Structures are given as C-alpha cells and as structure tokens.
Amino acid sequence: MTHRAGRHFLQIPGPTNVPDRVLRAIDRPTIDHRGPEFQAIGFAVLEGMKRVFQTKNPVIIYAGSGTGAWEAALVNALNPGDKVLMSETGHFSTLWSKLAKKVGLEVDVLPGDWRRGADHEAIERRLLEDKSHAIKAVCVVHNETSTGVTTRIPLIRRAIDNAKHPALLMVDTISSLASIDYKHDEWGVDVTVGGSQKGLMLPPGLGFNAVSEKALAAHKQSKMPRAYWDWSEILASNATGFWPSTPATNLLYGLEVAIQMLEEEGYAAVFARHDRHAEATRRAVRAWGLEILCAVPEEYSSALTAVMMPPGHDADRFRKIVLEQFDMSLGTGLTKLSGKIFRIGHLGDFNDLTLAGTLAGVEMGLAVAGVPHRKGGVDAAMEHLAAEATRRSSVR
Ligand code: PLP
C-alpha cells in the first residue's frame, strides 16, 4: 500500500476519530486486573459513567460491542416469551428487534418510514390497547445512526405514563451518548444501552447498561437464560472496583481519560459543539441543493447528517471517490437506504476546522463524481461557524 500523507478523515458516524490523549492512555502496559492500581481505575470509570448517563444508579460496563449491550438489556430484565414493543426507526432499531426475537421474546413492531423518530402517539395507543399489560418493555433508539434521526425520549416516557402502563422503557444511546444531551434518571428510562466507539471517542469494544431501580427489581424476577451478561454477578464484583471476568483493561484506561476530557470541556459545551456542527452541516447540505433524510426538524441528529442522493446517482460511488481522492470515509446507506444516502458523522473528537475539512471533501467529491449540486455549501457552513465564534468571543 502506498503511504497517504496527512490524517485520514474518519467521518462515518462511529467508530469516530480517537484523540491522541486517549490513544496514549490505552498505550500503557496491561496490569493485574485484581490489583490495587486497577481497582482505582475501576472505581473511577464506574463513577464517571454515572455522570455520563446522568444517573445515580449503577452503570454496567461490558467488554463487548453495542450489540452485546442490547442483548444484556433484554436478558437481564425480561422473561422468556415476554412481549416487547419496538418502533422501526431504521436499520438499528430493526436489528435490535431481530435480536429480541432470537433471545425468545415476542416482538411487536410499530412500522416507520426511516425518516422520523419513534411515534409517541402510536406507542401510547398500543399501550392503551394492551389492557392485560402483556407488553413488558418499550424499546426505542435515541439516535438512529442509519438515518440521522433522533427520538424525543421524554415524549416516549410521557406516552407510557399517559397510558398508565407498567412497561419498562429501554433506550439505545449508542450513537448519542456524550454527544447529544441524555438524562437517564430525569427522563425515567429503565435501561439505557451505550457503546464506546462514538461520542466517547474510544475504539470499539465496550458496551454499557445504565439501569433504574425498577429495572433492577425486574432483574430479580427475570428468568431469561444468561451467563456473561448477568447484572447481579457484575454488580457484586463492581462493588469492590473489579469485574467477575477479565475486563478490557486498556479500553478502561482510555475510558477514564475520555471522561476527563468530556468533563474538562464540560458536558453543556460538548452538546453545544455537536449542535453547532450539525446545524452548520445542514446549512451546507441545503446550499448544495441536496435533501436531508430526516423529515422532522425537531428530530435532527446532532451526531450525524444523512444526505439523500439525487435520483440516478449512487451514493456508494460518490463515497468511493471521496475515499480515493480525499482520504475520507463517509457513512454508507444501510439496507433499504443502500446507494441512496451517504452519512456525514460529526461526532466525537471534532472541531470547527475538522468540520470545514469534512464538508470541503464532500463538496469536492460531489464535483468529481458529477453529482448535480450548487457550490457554496462549505461557505454556508463557515458563515455559521464564524457567527457562532463571534457570539462566543463577545460573551467572554
Ligand atoms: N445501535 C446503534 C444506534 C448503533 O449505531 C450501533 C452501531 O453502529 C449498534 C446499535 C450496534 O452496535 P455495535 O456495532 O457496537 O455492536
């Protein structure tokens, strides 16, 4: 392979660019995971993740990807044959519902068009119809990584409360955690699922379950077969700063530093930065004359933007040109969106100039690929970023 000068732009919506400080933290000798040095790290990350999820309850950290954390949420809090209500918001909600079927749950899916978040009114109606309370959990994806659409979790909570339904609320925040504001306790979520490779700026390999007291009570009654994922065993061990099996020691080094970085910047500033980059990206897309996949402005994602290709133009051919010519990876269209959209990831360790470079790569790529568009997207984004910078510098 030939050497490519400069840094690769990893602008898929996760895994995201891992900052040097996290890489340096991971690049340390692996230590005894039963020793005192590790114990201090164990306690630090377990406490730190509570702040990330905005919860006072425990957060379970697995060596495993987000898919594992999805499975863990279901097998710890439910019983064989239980009914779960899921909303089809895109590729990832669909995968979670398939997983739920595989572990022996009965899945009721509310269909969707992949351009909007979970329909809280439809959820409320379905729960009101469920007089016998057969539905044991409502599962939604906070940020659909395949579409760039968010679901407003407080509306889902309200739908469950309006229906006076006892179902647990389970939420996937794999591509929103630490990028888009998320309040596990305040929003009354019972199990929140997370992963390491997006807003947390780590490599893939850690999965998370934040839990509520109601979820822990359900866990005590849960008879689903499980072993590795069992919350009880892990929580018992975590009480002493350790894990029952070998944890991903070096990823936990990175996690400790990633949490420090988020807290040095401040969570409010992290979320505002993601909002600003998302808004600048949307202005660029509109200036190019292209369409944003998300159909509901209140549900725009601050982590990524999915852009629709003009008919007759293949998004993957365009992505290939951008990769070959400008060394940038953009997100592909998944399953039914294959070839029809590309996704710009603007989450994680990302600043105004990384966004300007990313959008420049997209604009040049559109020209090289012969995709009909207007010039000026990068200018529109820069104008927004400069206005925001002016506002920030004047309030100092
Ligand atoms: N949920 C969402 C929203 C995701 O974006 C992803 C992965 O991108 C997953 C679940 C699956 O996680 P993993 O690929 O880490 O198993």
Residues whose N, C-alpha, C, O or C-beta is under 5 A from the ligand:
A	BS01	PLP	S65 G66 T67 G68 F92 N143 T145 D172 I174 S175 G195
